[in-house]
């Protein structure tokens, strides 16, 4: 799935928000009987959230590798807080 296929409501989420939604969907799938239609839409949403998180990490890695943020402690703290 390409990033341009990710809905705007997912693209606007922070790492922490995306992680929380993933956990909510997983809890729902683990704790309830879900019909096939709901399961498919939840699975699609999980894939989109995962792609968004992957994009956030790639963006952060690129910023770090290009030397835009040389303060490693600050970067580490930002990543830790958002996770």
VEXFI-895689 format. One record per residue (C-alpha): residue number from 0; residue in one letter; z negated, x negated, y. Coordinates in Angstrom, 3 decimals, decimal comma, padded with zeros to 6 digits. Each point is the difference from the previous one (the first is absolute). Last residue first. Example, Ala and Ser with C-alpha at 12.3 -4.5 7.8 and 13.67 -1.06 7.14 Angstrom:
# VEXFI-895689
<site><resi>1</resi><resn>S</resn><pz>-007,140</pz><px>-013,670</px><py>-001,060</py></site>
<site><resi>0</resi><resn>A</resn><pz>-000,660</pz><px>001,370</px><py>-003,440</py></site>
END
This chain:
# VEXFI-895689
<site><resi>82</resi><resn>X</resn><pz>-021,431</pz><px>-005,839</px><py>006,551</py></site>
<site><resi>81</resi><resn>X</resn><pz>000,402</pz><px>000,139</px><py>003,758</py></site>
<site><resi>80</resi><resn>X</resn><pz>-003,180</pz><px>-001,954</px><py>000,614</py></site>
<site><resi>79</resi><resn>X</resn><pz>000,902</pz><px>-002,723</px><py>-002,519</py></site>
<site><resi>78</resi><resn>X</resn><pz>003,471</pz><px>-000,437</px><py>001,414</py></site>
<site><resi>77</resi><resn>X</resn><pz>-001,302</pz><px>-000,236</px><py>003,553</py></site>
<site><resi>76</resi><resn>X</resn><pz>-002,758</pz><px>-002,452</px><py>-001,035</py></site>
<site><resi>75</resi><resn>X</resn><pz>002,507</pz><px>-002,198</px><py>-001,799</py></site>
<site><resi>74</resi><resn>X</resn><pz>002,246</pz><px>-000,040</px><py>003,051</py></site>
<site><resi>73</resi><resn>X</resn><pz>-002,895</pz><px>-000,926</px><py>002,286</py></site>
<site><resi>72</resi><resn>X</resn><pz>-001,147</pz><px>-002,723</px><py>-002,379</py></site>
<site><resi>71</resi><resn>X</resn><pz>003,539</pz><px>-001,326</px><py>-000,276</py></site>
<site><resi>70</resi><resn>X</resn><pz>000,505</pz><px>-000,439</px><py>003,754</py></site>
<site><resi>69</resi><resn>X</resn><pz>003,545</pz><px>-001,286</px><py>-000,080</py></site>
<site><resi>68</resi><resn>X</resn><pz>001,578</pz><px>003,410</px><py>000,480</py></site>
<site><resi>67</resi><resn>X</resn><pz>003,631</pz><px>-000,146</px><py>000,938</py></site>
<site><resi>66</resi><resn>X</resn><pz>000,439</pz><px>-003,035</px><py>-002,240</py></site>
<site><resi>65</resi><resn>X</resn><pz>003,118</pz><px>001,289</px><py>-001,695</py></site>
<site><resi>64</resi><resn>X</resn><pz>-001,837</pz><px>000,089</px><py>-003,334</py></site>
<site><resi>63</resi><resn>X</resn><pz>-002,768</pz><px>002,147</px><py>001,455</py></site>
<site><resi>62</resi><resn>X</resn><pz>002,331</pz><px>002,563</px><py>001,535</py></site>
<site><resi>61</resi><resn>X</resn><pz>002,101</pz><px>000,093</px><py>-003,177</py></site>
<site><resi>60</resi><resn>X</resn><pz>-003,093</pz><px>000,529</px><py>-002,138</py></site>
<site><resi>59</resi><resn>X</resn><pz>-001,133</pz><px>002,867</px><py>002,240</py></site>
<site><resi>58</resi><resn>X</resn><pz>003,409</pz><px>001,666</px><py>-000,233</py></site>
<site><resi>57</resi><resn>X</resn><pz>000,097</pz><px>-000,471</px><py>-003,776</py></site>
<site><resi>56</resi><resn>X</resn><pz>-003,483</pz><px>001,481</px><py>-000,321</py></site>
<site><resi>55</resi><resn>X</resn><pz>000,919</pz><px>003,040</px><py>002,091</py></site>
<site><resi>54</resi><resn>X</resn><pz>003,218</pz><px>000,482</px><py>-001,978</py></site>
<site><resi>53</resi><resn>X</resn><pz>-001,897</pz><px>-000,094</px><py>-003,303</py></site>
<site><resi>52</resi><resn>X</resn><pz>-002,400</pz><px>002,602</px><py>001,372</py></site>
<site><resi>51</resi><resn>X</resn><pz>002,934</pz><px>002,225</px><py>000,951</py></site>
<site><resi>50</resi><resn>X</resn><pz>001,618</pz><px>-000,451</px><py>-003,415</py></site>
<site><resi>49</resi><resn>X</resn><pz>-003,287</pz><px>000,962</px><py>-001,662</py></site>
<site><resi>48</resi><resn>X</resn><pz>-000,279</pz><px>003,098</px><py>002,157</py></site>
<site><resi>47</resi><resn>X</resn><pz>003,544</pz><px>000,992</px><py>-000,950</py></site>
<site><resi>46</resi><resn>X</resn><pz>-000,687</pz><px>-000,546</px><py>-003,703</py></site>
<site><resi>45</resi><resn>X</resn><pz>-003,209</pz><px>002,041</px><py>000,213</py></site>
<site><resi>44</resi><resn>X</resn><pz>001,867</pz><px>002,822</px><py>001,791</py></site>
<site><resi>43</resi><resn>X</resn><pz>002,623</pz><px>000,066</px><py>-002,752</py></site>
<site><resi>42</resi><resn>X</resn><pz>-002,771</pz><px>000,188</px><py>-002,605</py></site>
<site><resi>41</resi><resn>X</resn><pz>-001,670</pz><px>002,867</px><py>001,857</py></site>
<site><resi>40</resi><resn>X</resn><pz>003,313</pz><px>001,868</px><py>000,192</py></site>
<site><resi>39</resi><resn>X</resn><pz>000,640</pz><px>-000,526</px><py>-003,710</py></site>
<site><resi>38</resi><resn>X</resn><pz>-003,526</pz><px>001,013</px><py>-001,001</py></site>
<site><resi>37</resi><resn>X</resn><pz>000,198</pz><px>003,137</px><py>002,108</py></site>
<site><resi>36</resi><resn>X</resn><pz>003,224</pz><px>001,035</px><py>-001,727</py></site>
<site><resi>35</resi><resn>X</resn><pz>-001,329</pz><px>-000,877</px><py>-003,457</py></site>
<site><resi>34</resi><resn>X</resn><pz>-003,122</pz><px>002,107</px><py>000,316</py></site>
<site><resi>33</resi><resn>X</resn><pz>-003,270</pz><px>-001,714</px><py>000,727</py></site>
<site><resi>32</resi><resn>X</resn><pz>-003,125</pz><px>000,176</px><py>-002,094</py></site>
<site><resi>31</resi><resn>X</resn><pz>-002,666</pz><px>-001,415</px><py>002,164</py></site>
<site><resi>30</resi><resn>X</resn><pz>-002,303</pz><px>-003,007</px><py>000,112</py></site>
<site><resi>29</resi><resn>X</resn><pz>002,335</pz><px>-002,944</px><py>-000,531</py></site>
<site><resi>28</resi><resn>X</resn><pz>002,912</pz><px>001,303</px><py>002,070</py></site>
<site><resi>27</resi><resn>X</resn><pz>-002,246</pz><px>001,085</px><py>002,855</py></site>
<site><resi>26</resi><resn>X</resn><pz>-001,917</pz><px>-003,278</px><py>-000,056</py></site>
<site><resi>25</resi><resn>X</resn><pz>003,302</pz><px>-001,903</px><py>000,077</py></site>
<site><resi>24</resi><resn>X</resn><pz>001,206</pz><px>002,082</px><py>002,955</py></site>
<site><resi>23</resi><resn>X</resn><pz>-003,214</pz><px>-000,597</px><py>001,935</py></site>
<site><resi>22</resi><resn>X</resn><pz>000,048</pz><px>-003,736</px><py>-000,772</py></site>
<site><resi>21</resi><resn>X</resn><pz>003,575</pz><px>-000,280</px><py>001,259</py></site>
<site><resi>20</resi><resn>X</resn><pz>-000,962</pz><px>001,882</px><py>003,141</py></site>
<site><resi>19</resi><resn>X</resn><pz>-002,868</pz><px>-002,404</px><py>000,650</py></site>
<site><resi>18</resi><resn>X</resn><pz>002,246</pz><px>-003,028</px><py>-000,517</py></site>
<site><resi>17</resi><resn>X</resn><pz>002,550</pz><px>001,370</px><py>002,447</py></site>
<site><resi>16</resi><resn>X</resn><pz>-002,706</pz><px>000,609</px><py>002,594</py></site>
<site><resi>15</resi><resn>X</resn><pz>-001,412</pz><px>-003,520</px><py>-000,425</py></site>
<site><resi>14</resi><resn>X</resn><pz>003,404</pz><px>-001,630</px><py>000,311</py></site>
<site><resi>13</resi><resn>X</resn><pz>000,667</pz><px>001,985</px><py>003,134</py></site>
<site><resi>12</resi><resn>X</resn><pz>002,162</pz><px>003,070</px><py>-000,165</py></site>
<site><resi>11</resi><resn>X</resn><pz>002,952</pz><px>000,618</px><py>002,341</py></site>
<site><resi>10</resi><resn>X</resn><pz>002,585</pz><px>-000,814</px><py>-002,651</py></site>
<site><resi>9</resi><resn>X</resn><pz>-001,535</pz><px>002,643</px><py>-002,281</py></site>
<site><resi>8</resi><resn>X</resn><pz>000,401</pz><px>002,858</px><py>002,477</py></site>
<site><resi>7</resi><resn>X</resn><pz>003,468</pz><px>-001,318</px><py>000,850</py></site>
<site><resi>6</resi><resn>X</resn><pz>001,243</pz><px>000,500</px><py>-003,555</py></site>
<site><resi>5</resi><resn>X</resn><pz>001,031</pz><px>-003,088</px><py>-002,015</py></site>
<site><resi>4</resi><resn>X</resn><pz>003,693</pz><px>-000,004</px><py>-000,823</py></site>
<site><resi>3</resi><resn>X</resn><pz>000,686</pz><px>-002,669</px><py>002,658</py></site>
<site><resi>2</resi><resn>X</resn><pz>-002,295</pz><px>-002,302</px><py>-001,962</py></site>
<site><resi>1</resi><resn>X</resn><pz>002,317</pz><px>-000,014</px><py>-002,975</py></site>
<site><resi>0</resi><resn>X</resn><pz>-000,979</pz><px>001,391</px><py>-003,347</py></site>
END
